[in-house]
């Protein structure tokens, strides 16, 4: 009798699982399909299969929307990577990334964000005219760190092609001297 009871319960569980996987009427599926269409983002990328219902469409952050809506310009960094070599733990490493607006429109940085709290950027906040130069200062605090470190700073602006540029700062943190 116990074997029959367990077999019966197992059969019910399997049927319930199968019902869950195939639930939803064809009307529900058709309604879901009708809410799904192809959208195009402001920068021209196709966002296939995303709902056009504004209540379900993810909101684009203001810094991204601003960079996508602005007239595009080109930028040239003197370097996008900096290797600081080896430093003792507790040392603050500073580096200035310099860039030039090589385009025909004013260059605006809408956000500069470090990959972690140990790296702090500051940058040119005013629009940079065509031919003008700007900077991004990065400070890496190595306190509590050890070994090889790779940190990034994501720069968002009205750049041609891709509104994001990635700057890298790396090196090795040695144990603190006693």
N, C-alpha and C positions, 0 to 999 in steps of 0.2 A: 504494500500500500504506500510506503514512503517513496519508493521509486516512481510510482505513478504520480504522486503529488509533486515531486521535484520536476518530473518530465512535463507535467501540466503547467507548472509555474515558468519553466524555461520556455515553453512554447508561447505562453502569453507575453513574456518579455520580448521575445523575438518579433512577434506580431506588432507589439507596441513600438519597437524600434523601427520596423519597416514602415509603419504608419507615419511616424514622425518624419522620416526621410522623404516620403512622397506626399506630405500634407500640402495644402494650398490648392484651391480650386483653379481651374483654367482661367476663370475670371480674374482671380487675384494675380496670376502670372501675366495675363494679358495687360492688366492695369499697370503692373510693374514694368513690363516691356514698353508701354506707351510713355512712361515717365522717363525712360532712358533714351538719350539721343547723343549725337555728337556735338560737342561744344568746342569753341576755339577761344583760347586765352588771349589776353591783350597783346602778348608777344608773338601770336601766331601759332602756338602749339595746339595740336588737336588733343582734346580731352575726351576720348571715346568712352561711351558707356556711363558717363556721369549724368546724374539727374539734373534736369533743368529747373526743378522745384527750388526756389531760393531758400526755403527753410531747410533743405538737405544739402545744399551746395556749400562746401567749406569756404569760409571767409578768407580772402587774401589779406595778409597783414598789410598795414598802411605803408610801411617802408618798401615793400615789394610792389604794391600797386603804384606808388609814386614813381619808382624807378622804371616800371614797365610803360607808364603813360607818357613819360618825358621824351623829348626828342633825343635820339641817341648820338653819342659821340665816341671817339676812340681815345684810348689811354695807353700810355707806354710806361711801364715800371722799369726803373734802372735794374732792379732785381726783385724776384718774387719769393726767393728763399734766402735764409741767412743761417749759417752754421757758426755757432759761437764757440765751438771746440769743447774744451773741458773747463769746468768751473767747480769751485768748492760749494757744497751745500750751504744755503743761506745767502748766496750771492744774488744780487739783482742784475739781470742781463738786460741791457737796453739796446734797441736798434731802431733806426729810422729808415723806413721804406719811402723812397721818393718816386714821384710819378709826374708825367707831363700830359696835359690834355692835347692830344695830337689831332683832334677833330675840329669841327666847325661850330659846335654848340657848346654852351657852358656845361661843365662837368659837375654833377652834384652827387655826393656820397650820401645815401639815405640811411645806411646803417653800417657799422663796423663792429663785429662781434667776435670775441675770442672763444676758443674751444673749451676753456676751463677758467676757473676763478684765479688761478695762479698767473694768468697772462692778462695784462691790462693794456688796451689800445687807446690812443687819443689821436685825433686827426683833424685835417682841414675841414672846417664846418661851412665855410662860405663857398658859394659856387666858384669854380675855377674857370676863367675865360679861356677860349681857344688860344693855345700857345702858352698858357699859364702852367705853373707848377704847384704841386701840393705834397703833403706828407702824411704818413701814418707812423706814429711813434708806438713802439711795442715794448713793454716792460714785462719780463718773465721773472717771477720770484721763485728761486730754487729751494727755498726753505721747505724741509720735509720731503724733498724729492731725492731720488738716487737713480743712477744708471742712465741709459740713453733716454732722452726726452724729445718728443716731436709734438709741437703745438702749432695750431693753425689759427688764422684770423680770416674770417669771411667778410669780404668787402662787397657791399651792394651799392650799385649806382646806375646811372643811365649809360652803361657801356654798350657798345655795339656787339651784337652776337649773343652774349650771355651777360645778364645783369649782375652776376656774381664772379668775383675773383677770389682765389684762395692764396693767402700769403703764408709761408711756413718759416718757423724758427725752430732750430734743433741743435742738439749738442749732448754732452754727457755731464751729469752731475756726479762729482766725486764725494765720498764721505767727508764730513766737516773735519777740519784739522783740530786736533785736541790741544 
